[in-house]
Amino acid sequence: MQAIRLLCVGGTIDKVYFDALSEYEVGVPYALEMLEELNLNLDCRVTSLMRKDSLEMDDADRALVRDAAAKTEEALIVITHGTDTMVDTANALSSLYDEESYTKTIVLTGALTPAIFKKSDAMFNLGAALTAVQTMKPGIYIAMSGQVFSFDAVKKDREGQRFVAL
């Protein structure tokens, strides 16, 4: 069984709410708890790279994600990420494939509702990403809204609250 590296960068999937006077803040990666709840027979290794809302990410943050993906020993990588700029990070990762020798499969996923909420799409999206990373050929994909998209053929439909093909 191939190991899967989860790189967590934050976003809505990891947001927590502390009290009535607080706003949501990005907390520790919720992927750890979801993996325990799913009781999977997978070798998943979780790395927290940052705890940021994706709207606060900049080019330096995307370079950090790119470098982490390049340096990880695992060939299967799932990145939990905020949905607003997930496609931007996927585009930044695409330069890894300029070299023909790069053969990793990378799947980005996230949630439109925090994972701590009962009606969150987080668990479903993580499950889809874990399946996609094991079955898709090397490349970059986004697993959201019940579909797996090529990173360069998808956008977030903010009004419809889902991801759609271009």
VOPAGU-2260 file (C-alpha; in pm, 1 decimal, decimal comma):
REM VOPAGU-2260
SITE   aa  ch    i         X         Y         Z
SITE  MET   A    0       0,0       0,0       0,0
SITE  GLN   A    1     138,1     337,6     -99,5
SITE  ALA   A    2     149,1     602,8     169,2
SITE  ILE   A    3     -50,9     921,6     117,6
SITE  ARG   A    4      86,8    1254,7     237,9
SITE  LEU   A    5    -174,3    1507,6     348,5
SITE  LEU   A    6     -48,2    1865,3     340,2
SITE  CYS   A    7    -282,0    2092,9     535,6
SITE  VAL   A    8    -277,8    2466,7     474,6
SITE  GLY   A    9    -601,0    2577,4     642,3
SITE  GLY   A   10    -914,7    2720,8     491,9
SITE  THR   A   11   -1277,7    2670,9     584,8
SITE  ILE   A   12   -1228,6    2298,1     637,4
SITE  ASP   A   13   -1021,8    2379,3     950,7
SITE  LYS   A   14   -1218,5    2678,5    1079,8
SITE  VAL   A   15   -1332,7    2680,6    1441,3
SITE  TYR   A   16   -1567,7    2907,3    1634,7
SITE  PHE   A   17   -1476,6    2989,6    1990,9
SITE  ASP   A   18   -1770,3    3184,3    2133,9
SITE  ALA   A   19   -2052,8    3423,6    2045,4
SITE  LEU   A   20   -1816,2    3721,7    2041,2
SITE  SER   A   21   -1556,0    3557,1    1818,0
SITE  GLU   A   22   -1524,5    3511,3    1447,2
SITE  TYR   A   23   -1414,3    3192,0    1278,6
SITE  GLU   A   24   -1043,0    3124,7    1293,9
SITE  VAL   A   25    -841,1    2858,6    1118,3
SITE  GLY   A   26    -749,1    2593,8    1373,0
SITE  VAL   A   27    -545,8    2274,7    1375,2
SITE  PRO   A   28    -591,4    2046,0    1074,4
SITE  TYR   A   29    -925,3    1870,9    1109,3
SITE  ALA   A   30    -800,1    1601,2     870,2
SITE  LEU   A   31    -654,4    1408,8    1164,7
SITE  GLU   A   32    -992,0    1376,1    1334,1
SITE  MET   A   33   -1170,8    1296,3    1007,8
SITE  LEU   A   34    -920,9    1019,9     928,4
SITE  GLU   A   35    -985,6     865,4    1270,6
SITE  GLU   A   36   -1362,7     883,3    1219,2
SITE  LEU   A   37   -1337,5     727,1     873,1
SITE  ASN   A   38   -1144,8     425,8    1009,4
SITE  LEU   A   39    -964,7     373,5     678,8
SITE  ASN   A   40    -712,6     108,2     593,0
SITE  LEU   A   41    -470,7     363,7     447,9
SITE  ASP   A   42    -125,7     486,2     543,7
SITE  CYS   A   43    -197,1     860,4     571,3
SITE  ARG   A   44      71,8    1096,4     698,5
SITE  VAL   A   45     -44,3    1445,8     792,7
SITE  THR   A   46     172,1    1759,4     778,0
SITE  SER   A   47      39,4    2101,0     879,3
SITE  LEU   A   48     211,0    2363,8     664,3
SITE  MET   A   49      13,8    2667,9     779,6
SITE  ARG   A   50    -320,7    2774,0     922,6
SITE  LYS   A   51    -446,2    3035,0     679,4
SITE  ASP   A   52    -765,9    3134,6     512,9
SITE  SER   A   53    -688,3    3096,6     143,6
SITE  LEU   A   54    -779,8    3461,1      79,7
SITE  GLU   A   55    -480,3    3552,9     298,1
SITE  MET   A   56    -237,1    3332,1     105,8
SITE  ASP   A   57      26,4    3497,0    -112,0
SITE  ASP   A   58     289,8    3382,5    -360,4
SITE  ALA   A   59     531,5    3295,3     -79,5
SITE  ASP   A   60     269,0    3068,1      79,0
SITE  ARG   A   61     204,7    2897,9    -254,9
SITE  ALA   A   62     579,8    2849,7    -300,4
SITE  LEU   A   63     590,6    2682,6      43,4
SITE  VAL   A   64     313,5    2442,2     -62,0
SITE  ARG   A   65     490,0    2375,2    -393,3
SITE  ASP   A   66     822,3    2306,9    -219,5
SITE  ALA   A   67     658,5    2076,0      34,8
SITE  ALA   A   68     494,2    1876,2    -243,5
SITE  ALA   A   69     821,9    1857,5    -433,2
SITE  LYS   A   70    1019,3    1739,2    -130,5
SITE  THR   A   71     778,9    1483,6      13,3
SITE  GLU   A   72     884,6    1125,1     -40,6
SITE  GLU   A   73     528,0    1008,9    -105,3
SITE  ALA   A   74     404,6    1001,9    -465,1
SITE  LEU   A   75      41,8    1048,4    -356,4
SITE  ILE   A   76     -41,3    1387,9    -207,3
SITE  VAL   A   77    -369,9    1535,2     -84,0
SITE  ILE   A   78    -373,2    1904,8       2,1
SITE  THR   A   79    -649,7    2043,3     222,7
SITE  HIS   A   80    -697,0    2405,0     125,0
SITE  GLY   A   81    -938,7    2695,2     135,7
SITE  THR   A   82   -1175,2    2696,3    -159,1
SITE  ASP   A   83   -1143,4    3061,1    -263,9
SITE  THR   A   84    -789,5    3031,1    -401,8
SITE  MET   A   85    -752,1    2654,3    -436,4
SITE  VAL   A   86    -723,1    2684,1    -816,1
SITE  ASP   A   87    -447,1    2946,6    -777,5
SITE  THR   A   88    -240,9    2709,0    -565,2
SITE  ALA   A   89    -302,8    2425,8    -810,9
SITE  ASN   A   90    -170,2    2650,6   -1087,7
SITE  ALA   A   91     140,4    2725,1    -879,4
SITE  LEU   A   92     195,4    2350,9    -837,2
SITE  SER   A   93     174,8    2291,8   -1211,6
SITE  SER   A   94     534,6    2406,4   -1262,0
SITE  LEU   A   95     642,3    2084,1   -1088,4
SITE  TYR   A   96     536,2    1898,0   -1401,0
SITE  ASP   A   97     773,6    2090,8   -1628,1
SITE  GLU   A   98    1018,3    1809,2   -1569,7
SITE  GLU   A   99     909,3    1481,9   -1729,5
SITE  SER   A  100    1049,8    1290,7   -1433,0
SITE  TYR   A  101     789,3    1434,7   -1192,8
SITE  THR   A  102     533,1    1160,0   -1142,0
SITE  LYS   A  103     335,7    1252,6    -831,2
SITE  THR   A  104     -41,9    1267,2    -812,0
SITE  ILE   A  105    -170,1    1572,5    -625,2
SITE  VAL   A  106    -534,0    1628,3    -528,0
SITE  LEU   A  107    -651,8    1948,4    -361,6
SITE  THR   A  108    -971,8    1951,2    -158,7
SITE  GLY   A  109   -1144,6    2158,8     104,7
SITE  ALA   A  110   -1489,3    2242,7     234,4
SITE  LEU   A  111   -1750,3    2508,9     181,7
SITE  THR   A  112   -1861,5    2463,6     544,2
SITE  PRO   A  113   -1626,9    2403,4     840,9
SITE  ALA   A  114   -1563,3    2035,7     916,4
SITE  ILE   A  115   -1690,3    2079,6    1272,8
SITE  PHE   A  116   -2044,4    2137,4    1139,7
SITE  LYS   A  117   -2274,9    1837,3    1106,1
SITE  LYS   A  118   -2379,2    1930,7     751,2
SITE  SER   A  119   -2026,7    2002,1     628,2
SITE  ASP   A  120   -1903,6    1868,6     296,0
SITE  ALA   A  121   -1555,4    1821,5     447,4
SITE  MET   A  122   -1569,5    1446,4     516,3
SITE  PHE   A  123   -1719,3    1370,9     174,1
SITE  ASN   A  124   -1459,2    1584,8      -4,6
SITE  LEU   A  125   -1169,3    1432,6     188,5
SITE  GLY   A  126   -1295,1    1083,8     103,8
SITE  ALA   A  127   -1324,2    1178,9    -262,7
SITE  ALA   A  128    -971,2    1321,9    -260,1
SITE  LEU   A  129    -826,6    1010,3     -96,9
SITE  THR   A  130    -993,0     792,4    -360,2
SITE  ALA   A  131    -888,6    1021,1    -646,3
SITE  VAL   A  132    -522,5    1037,2    -540,6
SITE  GLN   A  133    -506,2     657,2    -554,2
SITE  THR   A  134    -681,4     615,9    -888,8
SITE  MET   A  135    -587,1     912,3   -1107,2
SITE  LYS   A  136    -273,5     922,1   -1319,2
SITE  PRO   A  137       5,1    1161,7   -1214,0
SITE  GLY   A  138    -107,2    1523,0   -1235,3
SITE  ILE   A  139    -296,0    1786,0   -1039,4
SITE  TYR   A  140    -664,9    1755,0    -957,8
SITE  ILE   A  141    -933,0    1919,6    -747,2
SITE  ALA   A  142   -1187,0    1698,3    -567,7
SITE  MET   A  143   -1490,6    1905,7    -475,7
SITE  SER   A  144   -1867,5    1896,5    -517,4
SITE  GLY   A  145   -1877,1    1522,9    -585,4
SITE  GLN   A  146   -1642,7    1543,6    -882,7
SITE  VAL   A  147   -1274,3    1522,7    -965,4
SITE  PHE   A  148   -1159,7    1803,1   -1195,0
SITE  SER   A  149    -835,9    1869,0   -1375,3
SITE  PHE   A  150    -687,3    2172,4   -1201,2
SITE  ASP   A  151    -696,6    2379,3   -1520,7
SITE  ALA   A  152   -1058,7    2303,5   -1607,8
SITE  VAL   A  153   -1246,9    2407,7   -1292,8
SITE  LYS   A  154   -1365,3    2715,9   -1108,2
SITE  LYS   A  155   -1550,5    2791,5    -788,3
SITE  ASP   A  156   -1909,2    2901,2    -848,4
SITE  ARG   A  157   -1950,1    3127,8    -548,2
SITE  GLU   A  158   -2318,9    3192,1    -612,2
SITE  GLY   A  159   -2399,2    2821,1    -651,3
SITE  GLN   A  160   -2162,2    2724,4    -365,6
SITE  ARG   A  161   -1992,9    2448,3    -563,6
SITE  PHE   A  162   -1711,0    2380,1    -806,3
SITE  VAL   A  163   -1793,5    2351,1   -1176,5
SITE  ALA   A  164   -1607,9    2254,8   -1491,2
SITE  LEU   A  165   -1496,4    2532,9   -1722,5
